[in-house]
Amino acid sequence: MSLYIFCDNSNVWIEGQWAAGRADGIRGPNTEFRIDYGQLLTVCAEGRNVEEAKLYGSVPPANDSLWKYIKSQGWNVKTMERNLANKEKGLDLEIALDMNDLSRDVQPAMMLLMAGDGDYLTLIPRLQQRGWKVEVAFYQNVALSIRTLADRFIPLEDKLHEFRLK
């Protein structure tokens, strides 16, 4: 079965700092935590055929090379400008719209969402009604609403050692 991956970079990275802190016995986030994006893709794909993997985040500084590197690891990177308060706004909606569009354009298969907030509460059942299987891969603090709606939950804490840059 084909797999389509949608990853909220800020969600996965920021909450990953907290998960790394717990794993390292630190009270709070481990701000040294970094992600090997190629390994994250491999770990979450679990040997399945990845048709497309999209990573969503803020537009980086012009001299930033990380996004170019991430693209070379197999990700389709989609960025948005931050708002006037320098906050990410609209990423969850963009991810949801892309998932919804895909569900209408392609034969049902598997979608993997790497995000943890409850904003996807109404989207997941809609995708499932169209015949899609939906997995959620995130940390232990994932919104219970999307964790229980998903066809499968993948706890990233269990795989942290596989995609964490040392």
N, C-alpha and C positions, 0 to 999 in steps of 0.2 A: 504494500500500500504506500502510495506517495505521501510525503511529509512536507508540510509548509510551516516554517518557523517564523514567529513574530516576537521580537525581543525589545523590551523597553530598557535601553542601556542604563539610564540613571537609576531605575528601580533595582536592577540586578547588581549594579556596582555598589550603590550606597547601602543596600540591605546586605550585600555580600561583605562589606566592611564590618557590620555588626555580627554576622555569622562567623567571620574569621576571628573577631574578638572573642566570641564565646568559645570557639574551637581552641584558641590560644590561651584561654584563661584570663583574658583581659576584661575588666569591667568597662564596657563601652566598645566603640568601634576600633578596629585595627586600621588606622589610616594608611598603613603600608600595603594593604591588600590591593592586588592587581589581578586582572583576569587575562588568561591566555584564551583569546577569542576563538582560535582554531580548535583548541581542545574543548571549549564550551560547546561548540557546534558538534564536534564528534561525540562527546559524552551524551548530549541530549538526543542526538539522532539515533543512538543505540544500534548502529548498523543499517538503519533504514534509508531508503532512497530519498534524499532531500531534493525536492524540486526547486525550492527557493527558501532562502533564509534572509529575513529583513531585520536590520538593527536600526532602531530609532533613537535619535538623540539631538542635542543642540548643535548648531553650527559652530565648529571649532575655530580657534584663531587661525589666521592665514598660514602661519609657520608650523602648524601642528601636523605631525606625520602619523599619528595614531590611526586616524580614520582611513588613511591610505593603506596602512598595514592591515587593518581589519578587513578592508575590501579584498586584499590579497589572500585572506584566510577563508574566503568563500561567502562572505556576507554582502548583501545588497544594502548599502547604508543610505538611510533617509534622514535628513537633518531639517530642523526648523529653527528659525530665529527665536531668541528669548524675547520676552516682553520688556516693556520699559522699566519694570522693577527687577530685571535680570532673572526672571523665573521662567522655567519651562511650562508653557501652557499649550494645550492642544495636542500633545503627543498621544495621550490615551485615545482621544477621539480619532486621530489619524490612523492609529493601529486598528481600532474598531472598524473604521470605514474600509480600510484595506482588507481586513478579514471578511467583512460583509460582501464587498465587491467580488473577492475571490470565490466566495461561496455561490455566487450567481453565475460566474463565468467559467467554472471548471467543474468537472465531475467530482462528486463528494469523495473525500479521502480523509486524511488526518491533518489537523492543525495543532501546533504546539505553541502555547502562549507563555512567554517568560515575562510575567508581570505579576504583581501581588495585590493590587487594590481592587476593590469591589466595583469599579466602574464598568466591568465587563459582565455584570450580573444579568442584564437583559440580552446581551449579545450571545452568550454561550447557548442558551436554549434555542434561540433562533437558528443558529448554525446547526445544532443537532436535529432540529425539525427538518432541515434541508438534507439530512443524511450524513452530515459530517461528524466525525469523532473529534473531540476536543480534549487535549491534554493541557495541564498547567504545570509548569516547572518553576518552582520558586522556593523560598526559604520558609521556615516554620511560622513566620508571622504573616503568611498569606491570608487574605480575607477569606473567612470561613465560607462565605456565600459562593465564591468561585471555586474554592477547593471541593466543595460538595457537589457542585454542578458538573464539574469536569468528569469526563469518562475515566480519567486517570490523573493522579497527582504524583509528580516526581519531586521529592524533597532534595533541593540542591545541597543542603548540609551534608547529605550522604555522599555527594560527589565532589565536594569542595576541593579535596586533595587532588582531584584529577584535572581541574581547570584553573587552579590557583597558580599564578606565577610565583616562583620562589625567589 
